[in-house]
Amino acid sequence: MKNFWSLFSFLFVSVLALPAFAADGAGGGSATAAIAAGLAIGIGALGGALGQGRAAAAALEGIARNPGAQNKIFTPMILGLALIESLVLLSFVIAILLVGKA
């Protein structure tokens, strides 16, 4: 099932990048930039979601095993989630810059 969602995500992002091919570009670089932008967003979002899911699951498991440690676990988990999200936003910015070149 995991491979299905990976393939579905890749195909979905690829299909969304197809309208960029219809534009009159100044060369072959626009198609490459559009594909790179789609992959940057897809891989960035997929990796970020997997990382956030694993971090939250580990934190909740730790809290479930030791409820008294909630305050010591919660703050570093939120900090880690913010750092993971910043990487996803960085991939979004890179994709926007690549589309600007297309």
N, CA, C and O of each residue as an XYZ file, in Angstrom:
408
protein
N       0.819     -1.187      0.000
C       0.000      0.000      0.000
C       0.871      1.263      0.000
O       0.507      2.292     -0.570
N       2.020      1.152      0.650
C       2.931      2.293      0.717
C       3.434      2.662     -0.682
O       3.527      3.842     -1.020
N       3.757      1.649     -1.492
C       4.234      1.912     -2.851
C       3.139      2.520     -3.716
O       3.416      3.333     -4.599
N       1.895      2.126     -3.463
C       0.782      2.690     -4.224
C       0.684      4.190     -4.003
O       0.533      4.944     -4.964
N       0.766      4.640     -2.742
C       0.648      6.064     -2.449
C       1.841      6.832     -2.976
O       1.700      7.981     -3.397
N       3.012      6.220     -2.959
C       4.183      6.890     -3.524
C       4.010      7.085     -5.026
O       4.282      8.164     -5.551
N       3.564      6.052     -5.707
C       3.340      6.141     -7.150
C       2.215      7.127     -7.460
O       2.319      7.918     -8.397
N       1.141      7.078     -6.671
C       0.033      8.002     -6.872
C       0.483      9.451     -6.694
O       0.110     10.319     -7.483
N       1.285      9.714     -5.656
C       1.784     11.070     -5.417
C       2.649     11.542     -6.578
O       2.517     12.677     -7.035
N       3.529     10.674     -7.054
C       4.400     11.035     -8.165
C       3.593     11.343     -9.422
O       3.847     12.344    -10.092
N       2.629     10.496     -9.744
C       1.825     10.719    -10.946
C       0.950     11.961    -10.807
O       0.770     12.701    -11.775
N       0.407     12.196     -9.620
C      -0.427     13.373     -9.396
C       0.369     14.652     -9.600
O      -0.095     15.579    -10.263
N       1.561     14.702     -9.032
C       2.404     15.888     -9.180
C       2.849     16.046    -10.632
O       2.925     17.166    -11.136
N       3.141     14.943    -11.303
C       3.553     15.015    -12.703
C       2.428     15.550    -13.579
O       2.673     16.348    -14.483
N       1.204     15.120    -13.322
C       0.066     15.585    -14.109
C      -0.178     17.070    -13.856
O      -0.544     17.799    -14.777
N       0.020     17.524    -12.624
C      -0.172     18.941    -12.337
C       0.869     19.803    -13.039
O       0.608     20.973    -13.317
N       2.034     19.253    -13.328
C       3.087     20.019    -13.987
C       2.912     20.053    -15.509
O       3.594     20.823    -16.184
N       2.014     19.236    -16.057
C       1.844     19.168    -17.513
C       1.407     20.492    -18.154
O       1.875     20.784    -19.254
N       0.541     21.314    -17.539
C       0.178     22.569    -18.201
C       1.368     23.483    -18.464
O       1.293     24.349    -19.336
N       2.445     23.313    -17.742
C       3.630     24.142    -17.978
C       4.263     23.824    -19.333
O       4.956     24.664    -19.907
N       4.029     22.626    -19.840
C       4.582     22.257    -21.136
C       3.864     22.963    -22.283
O       4.423     23.099    -23.372
N       2.638     23.411    -22.051
C       1.862     24.047    -23.108
C       2.306     25.484    -23.376
O       1.990     26.044    -24.426
N       3.025     26.073    -22.447
C       3.463     27.461    -22.617
C       4.549     27.550    -23.682
O       5.327     26.615    -23.875
N       4.588     28.674    -24.362
C       5.639     28.890    -25.348
C       6.899     29.316    -24.620
O       7.031     30.467    -24.204
N       7.816     28.388    -24.470
C       9.049     28.685    -23.752
C      10.150     29.083    -24.713
O       9.995     29.007    -25.932
N      11.252     29.504    -24.145
C      12.386     29.926    -24.962
C      13.373     28.795    -25.147
O      14.541     29.041    -25.447
N      12.936     27.574    -24.975
C      13.852     26.457    -25.164
C      13.388     25.242    -24.392
O      12.284     25.217    -23.849
N      14.248     24.227    -24.347
C      13.912     22.993    -23.667
C      14.053     23.068    -22.167
O      13.634     22.140    -21.476
N      14.623     24.129    -21.630
C      14.833     24.235    -20.201
C      13.554     24.414    -19.408
O      13.521     24.096    -18.219
N      12.491     24.920    -20.040
C      11.255     25.163    -19.304
C      10.595     23.857    -18.882
O      10.048     23.774    -17.782
N      10.636     22.854    -19.721
C      10.046     21.566    -19.360
C      10.819     20.933    -18.215
O      10.221     20.356    -17.307
N      12.121     21.035    -18.247
C      12.937     20.468    -17.183
C      12.685     21.194    -15.871
O      12.615     20.563    -14.816
N      12.550     22.503    -15.926
C      12.279     23.275    -14.717
C      10.910     22.936    -14.144
O      10.749     22.876    -12.925
N       9.926     22.716    -15.000
C       8.588     22.366    -14.526
C       8.584     21.002    -13.854
O       7.952     20.821    -12.813
N       9.282     20.048    -14.442
C       9.372     18.718    -13.835
C      10.122     18.789    -12.516
O       9.723     18.155    -11.539
N      11.199     19.552    -12.480
C      11.963     19.697    -11.242
C      11.126     20.359    -10.155
O      11.215     19.977     -8.989
N      10.319     21.341    -10.522
C       9.462     22.004     -9.535
C       8.420     21.039     -8.984
O       8.173     21.007     -7.779
N       7.822     20.267     -9.854
C       6.839     19.278     -9.401
C       7.451     18.237     -8.489
O       6.858     17.860     -7.478
N       8.627     17.776     -8.842
C       9.300     16.789     -7.989
C       9.730     17.398     -6.662
O       9.658     16.730     -5.631
N      10.175     18.647     -6.666
C      10.596     19.290     -5.418
C       9.434     19.392     -4.443
O       9.588     19.118     -3.253
N       8.275     19.786     -4.950
C       7.113     19.897     -4.065
C       6.655     18.512     -3.614
O       6.371     18.305     -2.434
N       6.583     17.574     -4.541
C       6.102     16.229     -4.197
C       6.990     15.526     -3.193
O       6.506     14.994     -2.194
N       8.278     15.521     -3.451
C       9.208     14.839     -2.554
C       9.317     15.582     -1.226
O       9.396     14.956     -0.169
N       9.322     16.907     -1.275
C       9.387     17.689     -0.043
C       8.178     17.452      0.850
O       8.321     17.259      2.057
N       7.000     17.468      0.266
C       5.785     17.245      1.051
C       5.701     15.815      1.565
O       5.310     15.582      2.708
N       6.065     14.867      0.726
C       6.025     13.466      1.141
C       7.010     13.204      2.271
O       6.659     12.573      3.268
N       8.227     13.678      2.123
C       9.228     13.467      3.168
C       8.860     14.172      4.458
O       9.034     13.619      5.543
N       8.352     15.391      4.345
C       7.936     16.133      5.527
C       6.782     15.456      6.260
O       6.772     15.384      7.489
N       5.814     14.964      5.498
C       4.673     14.291      6.116
C       5.104     13.010      6.820
O       4.641     12.715      7.922
N       5.986     12.255      6.185
C       6.471     11.033      6.830
C       7.265     11.347      8.095
O       7.117     10.664      9.109
N       8.101     12.371      8.036
C       8.890     12.756      9.202
C       8.022     13.262     10.340
O       8.257     12.919     11.499
N       7.025     14.071     10.024
C       6.140     14.581     11.060
C       5.299     13.466     11.669
O       5.052     13.460     12.875
N       4.866     12.538     10.852
C       4.094     11.413     11.366
C       4.906     10.550     12.317
O       4.420     10.141     13.371
N       6.141     10.278     11.935
C       7.003      9.459     12.807
C       7.335     10.187     14.103
O       7.358      9.571     15.168
N       7.594     11.498     14.025
C       7.919     12.273     15.226
C       6.727     12.324     16.178
O       6.887     12.140     17.384
N       5.545     12.570     15.644
C       4.352     12.631     16.488
C       4.044     11.267     17.094
O       3.672     11.179     18.264
N       4.196     10.205     16.311
C       3.927      8.863     16.831
C       4.896      8.501     17.956
O       4.493      7.934     18.972
N       6.165      8.830     17.770
C       7.147      8.526     18.812
C       6.880      9.341     20.064
O       7.006      8.823     21.174
N       6.511     10.610     19.907
C       6.224     11.447     21.073
C       4.983     10.954     21.812
O       4.975     10.897     23.041
N       3.944     10.601     21.077
C       2.731     10.113     21.724
C       2.967      8.768     22.407
O       2.400      8.496     23.465
N       3.796      7.938     21.804
C       4.121      6.663     22.441
C       4.899      6.895     23.734
O       4.661      6.221     24.737
N       5.826      7.848     23.707
C       6.576      8.171     24.912
C       5.692      8.737     26.006
O       5.867      8.408     27.179
N       4.745      9.584     25.634
C       3.821     10.152     26.615
C       2.894      9.070     27.164
O       2.564      9.078     28.350
N       2.474      8.140     26.306
C       1.602      7.058     26.760
C       2.324      6.142     27.741
O       1.712      5.644     28.686
N       3.602      5.916     27.532
C       4.363      5.062     28.447
C       4.670      5.761     29.757
O       4.720      5.122     30.808
N       4.877      7.073     29.703
C       5.229      7.836     30.891
C       4.507      9.187     30.849
O       5.078     10.174     30.385
N       3.266      9.241     31.325
C       2.505     10.493     31.249
C       3.141     11.652     32.012
O       2.877     12.813     31.697
N       3.957     11.364     32.988
C       4.609     12.419     33.749
C       5.655     13.172     32.951
O       6.047     14.273     33.338
N       6.115     12.607     31.849
C       7.157     13.231     31.032
C       6.582     14.067     29.887
O       7.302     14.445     28.963
N       5.287     14.352     29.957
C       4.657     15.082     28.847
C       5.314     16.431     28.610
O       5.563     16.803     27.463
N       5.595     17.165     29.668
C       6.193     18.497     29.498
C       7.587     18.432     28.896
O       7.990     19.342     28.172
N       8.331     17.366     29.187
C       9.687     17.235     28.647
C       9.681     16.729     27.202
O      10.660     16.914     26.478
N       8.606     16.106     26.787
C       8.527     15.554     25.429
C       7.850     16.527     24.474
O       8.247     16.645     23.315
N       6.831     17.219     24.959
C       5.988     18.038     24.079
C       6.750     19.182     23.426
O       6.632     19.381     22.217
N       7.520     19.931     24.185
C       8.223     21.094     23.626
C       9.253     20.705     22.563
O       9.268     21.311     21.491
N      10.116     19.713     22.822
C      11.042     19.322     21.739
C      10.333     18.754     20.511
O      10.816     18.898     19.388
N       9.169     18.098     20.733
C       8.423     17.579     19.577
C       7.918     18.735     18.717
O       8.033     18.684     17.492
N       7.364     19.771     19.336
C       6.864     20.925     18.580
C       8.019     21.605     17.839
O       7.866     22.010     16.687
N       9.157     21.729     18.491
C      10.329     22.319     17.845
C      10.769     21.479     16.642
O      11.075     22.024     15.581
N      10.801     20.168     16.807
C      11.166     19.279     15.701
C      10.181     19.361     14.547
O      10.583     19.361     13.384
N       8.882     19.432     14.865
C       7.875     19.556     13.807
C       8.029     20.873     13.055
O       7.844     20.921     11.839
N       8.364     21.934     13.771
C       8.569     23.228     13.105
C       9.771     23.174     12.174
O       9.733     23.740     11.082
N      10.835     22.503     12.591
C      12.016     22.393     11.728
C      11.733     21.535     10.496
O      12.206     21.839      9.402
N      10.961     20.466     10.677
C      10.588     19.636      9.531
C       9.736     20.446      8.555
O       9.932     20.377      7.341
N       8.791     21.212      9.093
C       7.922     22.023      8.237
C       8.715     23.098      7.495
O       8.381     23.452      6.364
N       9.764     23.614      8.134
C      10.575     24.626      7.448
C      11.274     24.035      6.227
O      11.469     24.732      5.231
N      11.650     22.770      6.291
C      12.253     22.128      5.115
C      11.233     21.943      3.996
O      11.570     22.076      2.820
N       9.996     21.637      4.356
C       8.939     21.512      3.347
C       8.695     22.866      2.685
O       8.533     22.944      1.468
N       8.670     23.932      3.488
C       8.485     25.261      2.915
C       9.664     25.661      2.037
O       9.484     26.362      1.042
N      10.870     25.223      2.396
C      12.039     25.489      1.561
C      11.902     24.805      0.203
O      12.259     25.387     -0.822
N      11.390     23.582      0.187
C      11.179     22.914     -1.101
C      10.125     23.657     -1.921
O      10.219     23.710     -3.147
N       9.128     24.227     -1.256
C       8.118     25.022     -1.959
C       8.746     26.268     -2.582
O       8.445     26.610     -3.726
N       9.611     26.940     -1.836
C      10.277     28.143     -2.355
C      11.166     27.788     -3.542
O      11.196     28.518     -4.533
N      11.885     26.677     -3.450
C      12.733     26.238     -4.552
C      11.885     25.942     -5.781
O      12.268     26.291     -6.898
N      10.739     25.305     -5.583
C       9.848     25.009     -6.704
C       9.330     26.281     -7.348
O       9.242     26.362     -8.573
N       8.986     27.277     -6.540
C       8.512     28.552     -7.085
C       9.627     29.210     -7.915
O       9.367     29.752     -8.989
N      10.856     29.159     -7.415
C      11.963     29.727     -8.155
C      12.206     28.988     -9.469
O      12.528     29.611    -10.480
N      12.054     27.675     -9.458
C      12.224     26.902    -10.692
C      11.121     27.197    -11.697
O      11.380     27.271    -12.898
N       9.909     27.365    -11.224
C       8.802     27.687    -12.138
C       9.009     29.086    -12.713
O       8.638     29.344    -13.858
N       9.598     29.991    -11.928
C       9.897     31.325    -12.428
C      10.891     31.305    -13.575
O      10.873     32.195    -14.425
N      11.763     30.295    -13.611
C      12.712     30.158    -14.717
C      12.064     29.558    -15.948
O      12.560     29.732    -17.062
N      10.952     28.847    -15.755
C      10.316     28.148    -16.871
C       9.622     29.081    -17.827
O       9.042     28.633    -18.815
